[in-house]
């Protein structure tokens, strides 16, 4: 991997969903999810623009298996906006599980963006809800700040980080995946597929020790 020089005022660090429910003992635990925190904290001083995203679901959210009697987590159903994976209840608004991991630095954040707030539609990407057309407002905020390149960290590589990366490229942002500051779900083959899809979309990949 090539070394990458951060442009403090033209680049942004996106920290995707580093929340308790995705970390150790969380309701939707990502293996090693909490391990991303030290790397993300170490990256933050390189950037003037740090943006945190937070899954922020109402109870009985459409994406929860519990909202569909007889269904089990990780089943896939058809919704008005397409296929939807059903998840265990997670990141319910105002709960401890929805809070950021306690060791994640939050004071450098210029913006905290909450997503998945509509009961009827999920939002993997930090840019769009899962209908792929309803914006979260992130793109406009980045453009107002003069951001040309985004560095992606957080959870999970094969879900919310993936969709954020693909949308970033679709919207014209240069995009760098920080591999050692992300973790993937345990779904078989999912991480490899996500990395391939990001590569095909023109997402670059780097690691903490390659940042200058």
C-alpha positions as CSV (number, residue, x, y, z in Angstrom):
1,X,0.0,0.0,0.0
2,X,1.1,3.5,-0.8
3,X,1.6,6.1,1.9
4,X,-1.3,8.7,2.0
5,X,-0.8,12.3,2.9
6,X,-3.9,13.8,4.6
7,X,-5.0,17.2,3.5
8,X,-6.3,18.5,6.8
9,X,-8.8,21.0,5.4
10,X,-9.8,19.2,2.2
11,X,-10.3,15.7,3.7
12,X,-12.8,14.3,6.2
13,X,-12.6,11.4,8.6
14,X,-16.0,9.5,8.7
15,X,-16.4,7.4,11.8
16,X,-19.3,5.0,11.1
17,X,-21.5,3.6,13.9
18,X,-18.9,2.9,16.6
19,X,-21.7,2.2,19.1
20,X,-22.0,-0.2,22.0
21,X,-24.5,-2.5,20.4
22,X,-21.9,-3.3,17.6
23,X,-19.1,-3.9,20.1
24,X,-18.4,-6.6,22.7
25,X,-21.5,-8.0,24.3
26,X,-23.7,-5.7,22.2
27,X,-27.0,-7.0,20.8
28,X,-25.5,-7.0,17.3
29,X,-21.9,-7.6,18.1
30,X,-19.4,-7.2,15.3
31,X,-16.4,-9.5,16.0
32,X,-13.6,-7.3,17.4
33,X,-15.8,-4.2,16.9
34,X,-14.3,-2.4,19.9
35,X,-10.8,-2.9,18.4
36,X,-11.3,-0.1,15.9
37,X,-11.4,2.6,18.7
38,X,-7.7,3.1,19.3
39,X,-6.9,3.4,15.6
40,X,-9.8,5.8,15.0
41,X,-8.7,8.0,18.0
42,X,-5.2,8.0,16.6
43,X,-6.4,9.1,13.2
44,X,-8.5,12.0,14.5
45,X,-5.7,14.6,15.0
46,X,-4.8,14.4,11.3
47,X,-8.2,15.9,10.3
48,X,-9.8,19.2,10.8
49,X,-13.2,17.6,9.8
50,X,-14.2,14.6,11.9
51,X,-17.8,13.3,11.3
52,X,-19.4,10.6,13.5
53,X,-22.5,8.6,12.4
54,X,-24.9,6.9,14.8
55,X,-27.6,4.4,14.1
56,X,-30.6,5.8,15.9
57,X,-33.6,3.6,15.5
58,X,-37.1,3.9,17.0
59,X,-38.5,0.9,18.7
60,X,-40.2,-1.6,16.4
61,X,-38.0,-0.5,13.5
62,X,-38.7,-2.1,10.1
63,X,-35.3,-3.7,10.1
64,X,-35.8,-5.5,13.5
65,X,-36.7,-9.2,13.2
66,X,-38.9,-8.6,16.3
67,X,-41.1,-6.3,14.3
68,X,-42.0,-9.2,12.0
69,X,-43.7,-12.1,13.9
70,X,-42.3,-15.5,13.0
71,X,-39.1,-14.0,11.5
72,X,-35.6,-14.6,12.7
73,X,-32.6,-12.3,12.7
74,X,-30.6,-12.4,9.4
75,X,-33.6,-13.4,7.3
76,X,-34.1,-11.3,4.2
77,X,-37.5,-9.9,3.4
78,X,-39.0,-7.7,0.6
79,X,-39.9,-4.2,1.6
80,X,-41.2,-1.3,-0.5
81,X,-37.6,-0.1,-1.1
82,X,-36.2,-3.6,-1.9
83,X,-34.5,-6.4,0.1
84,X,-34.0,-5.9,3.8
85,X,-32.0,-8.0,6.1
86,X,-33.7,-8.4,9.5
87,X,-31.4,-7.7,12.5
88,X,-31.7,-8.2,16.2
89,X,-33.0,-5.1,18.0
90,X,-30.1,-2.6,18.1
91,X,-29.2,1.0,18.6
92,X,-32.7,2.0,19.9
93,X,-32.9,5.7,20.4
94,X,-31.7,6.8,23.9
95,X,-30.5,3.4,25.0
96,X,-27.0,2.5,26.3
97,X,-26.6,0.3,23.2
98,X,-27.1,3.3,20.9
99,X,-24.4,5.3,22.7
100,X,-20.9,5.6,21.2
101,X,-18.3,3.3,22.6
102,X,-17.1,4.9,25.9
103,X,-13.4,5.1,24.8
104,X,-14.2,6.7,21.4
105,X,-13.2,10.3,21.3
106,X,-16.2,12.4,20.4
107,X,-15.0,16.0,21.2
108,X,-13.2,16.3,17.9
109,X,-16.4,15.7,16.0
110,X,-17.5,18.6,13.8
111,X,-20.8,16.8,13.1
112,X,-22.7,13.9,14.5
113,X,-25.2,12.5,12.0
114,X,-28.0,10.2,13.1
115,X,-29.5,7.8,10.6
116,X,-32.1,5.1,10.5
117,X,-34.5,7.3,12.4
118,X,-37.6,6.6,10.2
119,X,-39.5,3.5,11.5
120,X,-40.3,2.4,7.9
121,X,-36.9,2.4,6.3
122,X,-33.3,1.4,7.2
123,X,-30.3,3.5,6.5
124,X,-26.9,1.7,6.0
125,X,-25.2,4.5,4.1
126,X,-24.2,7.7,5.8
127,X,-25.4,9.5,2.6
128,X,-28.8,7.9,1.8
129,X,-31.5,5.8,3.3
130,X,-32.0,2.3,1.9
131,X,-34.3,3.5,-0.8
132,X,-31.0,4.9,-2.3
133,X,-32.7,8.3,-3.0
134,X,-33.6,9.9,0.3
135,X,-30.5,11.9,1.4
136,X,-29.3,12.3,5.0
137,X,-27.7,15.7,4.3
138,X,-24.1,14.5,4.6
139,X,-23.2,15.2,1.0
140,X,-24.3,18.8,1.2
141,X,-22.5,19.3,4.5
142,X,-19.2,17.9,3.0
143,X,-19.5,20.1,-0.1
144,X,-20.2,23.2,2.1
145,X,-17.0,22.4,4.0
146,X,-15.0,22.0,0.7
147,X,-14.3,18.3,1.3
148,X,-13.0,16.4,-1.7
149,X,-11.9,13.1,-0.1
150,X,-13.3,11.0,2.7
151,X,-11.5,8.4,4.9
152,X,-13.8,5.7,6.2
153,X,-13.6,3.9,9.5
154,X,-15.9,2.0,11.8
155,X,-18.6,-0.7,11.6
156,X,-19.2,-2.8,9.7
157,X,-17.0,-3.1,6.7
158,X,-19.5,-5.2,4.8
159,X,-22.7,-3.2,5.7
160,X,-22.7,0.5,6.7
161,X,-19.1,1.2,5.7
162,X,-19.6,-0.5,2.4
163,X,-22.7,1.4,1.5
164,X,-21.2,4.7,2.6
165,X,-18.1,4.0,0.5
166,X,-20.1,3.2,-2.6
167,X,-22.3,6.3,-2.2
168,X,-19.2,8.5,-1.6
169,X,-17.8,7.4,-4.9
170,X,-21.1,7.8,-6.7
171,X,-21.3,11.3,-5.4
172,X,-17.8,12.1,-6.7
173,X,-15.8,12.0,-3.5
174,X,-12.4,10.4,-3.5
175,X,-12.7,7.6,-0.9
176,X,-10.1,5.8,1.3
177,X,-11.0,2.7,3.4
178,X,-8.9,2.5,6.5
179,X,-8.7,-1.2,6.8
180,X,-7.3,-1.5,10.3
181,X,-9.9,0.9,11.6
182,X,-12.9,-1.2,10.4
183,X,-14.3,-4.6,11.3
184,X,-16.8,-6.8,9.4
185,X,-19.7,-9.0,10.4
186,X,-19.2,-12.7,10.8
187,X,-21.3,-13.6,7.8
188,X,-19.4,-16.0,5.6
189,X,-17.7,-14.4,2.6
190,X,-19.3,-11.0,3.2
191,X,-16.1,-9.0,4.0
192,X,-14.3,-10.3,0.9
193,X,-17.3,-9.5,-1.3
194,X,-17.5,-6.0,0.2
195,X,-13.8,-5.3,-0.4
196,X,-14.1,-6.5,-4.0
197,X,-17.1,-4.3,-4.6
198,X,-15.4,-1.2,-3.1
199,X,-12.3,-1.8,-5.1
200,X,-14.3,-2.0,-8.3
201,X,-16.0,1.3,-7.4
202,X,-12.6,3.0,-7.1
203,X,-12.2,3.0,-3.3
204,X,-8.6,3.1,-2.2
205,X,-7.4,1.2,0.8
206,X,-4.9,2.2,3.4
207,X,-3.9,1.5,7.0
208,X,-3.0,3.7,10.0
209,X,0.8,3.4,9.6
210,X,0.6,4.5,5.9
211,X,-1.0,7.9,6.9
212,X,1.3,11.0,6.9
